[in-house]
């Protein structure tokens, strides 16, 4: 009977998680990074030097004349025949600093389900939902069924998990692979070096490294755990499995080594110090963002809610330490602590070595989020069924304001691209020019949603192919209006805007969250 109740509990939680993630996945338009994912998966490089573009291989080219929106839209669509996996890898090498596995898997997914917004995000949702049984399995193996249910509740209802589980990027796959590697590490410790389990550990490890380079931090936590507490898994087998993993990923490392520091449109953005950033606060935020339901500006969480959640987790930790202090760091719990510390402190370690500001970006610590869920669930379950259940319910209550605001917000990172494109489509005429000041992924993203016969032109400042006023005069010749759209510029100045403000009339100016739309008309004549 107890097992039946637990089964129904997990089933209901599975349904709730699916509904929550599906609802958020279809709510907002895509943003720049998600457009980038589609471009990579369809074999189109976006961030290369202008001189390196090979149009016959699908590379982004900044046309010297205005073109229909469909010309830009094609960078987010499969060609006929589709690009080969080799071309996808080429696009990744030219444009990204991440490994190619996510894009290769996404290529297969989109060939089956299409390249719509929802299809892209459901790929991420599928890995997030598939992670729930892994959360339950790891927690159950370490601390029993109550811990499994509590950990799954935290994972399923965490605003941080829900947000990134519905983003068309590799973060859900990263979380899935970190959980899978942790579960197999526990199996190796318990059962010893069986060939099938060792092979699974090597495959999951290699897949993690080929998904995101920051997988190295949770992977190191697993390796250190198996070294310190090998159980039946002799340390020589750990070395052999590590070497096998290295041999699998070596060809990619060899290829990527020559292109990792090559010029890209968004090169060096992590070297820019965010306003008011403090490294100590950044490190603390990487650890606390899960527990506090904090989105670092991605969504709003009331101060009282964050304090309440922090107090609840602190109380659970104190009660657990008083009840079973010897178990806090014993057995599989040691793996979770190492995993959390490595996943959250890793970005700061990179910053100290590279003089970057990775710790200012919450998503780079997502590899440690499953460990936080598991530790939170185990701590809450270890204080007894009644007190643990009450504390768990109160944590969910503390998270509700952040969860509510997550669904209430009108866009991701303040970029309602679809809504802006709809507004332009409603007013633009065939004789107008829509001039998009952005990086290439922003340009193709605007074109994705625009439904107008007006021509489009890009102004990617980083490419250096545009000149003021010559390029503007060529692009605007014979046009009755210029609609200048500024979105996701990544620090590029807008000299075309300054020239237009000095030589044309501002008819209208809209600020749609982080997007600017400025309507220019000629000063004296009917056309530019």
Secondary structure, DSSP 8 states (H G I E B T S, - for coil): -HHHHHHHHHHHHHHHHHHHHHHHHTTS---HHHHHHHHHHTT---SS-GGG--GGGT-----SS-B-HHHHHGGGS--SS---HHHHHHHHHHH-SS-SHHHHHHHHHHHHH-SSHHHHHHHHHHHHHHHHHHHHHHHHHHH-HHHHHHHHHHHHH-HHHHHHHTSSSSHHHHHHHHHHHHHHHHHHHHH---HHHHHHHHHHHHHHHTT-TTHHHHHHHHHHHHHHS-TTS-HHHHHHHHHHHHHHHHHHHHHHHTTTTS--TTTTGGGS--TT--HHHHHHHHHHTTTTT--TTSS---HHHHHHHHHHHHHHHHHHHHHHGGGTTSTHHHHHHHHHHHHHHHHHHHHHHHT--GGG-GGGGGGGHHHHHHHHHHHHHTT-HHHHHHHHHHHHHHHHHHHHHHHHSSSSTT--HHHHHHHHHHH--TT-EEEEES-HHHHHHHHHH---SSEEEEE-GGG----TTHHHHHHHTT-SEEEEEE---TT---HHHHHHHHHEEEEEEEEETTEEEEEEEESSSS--
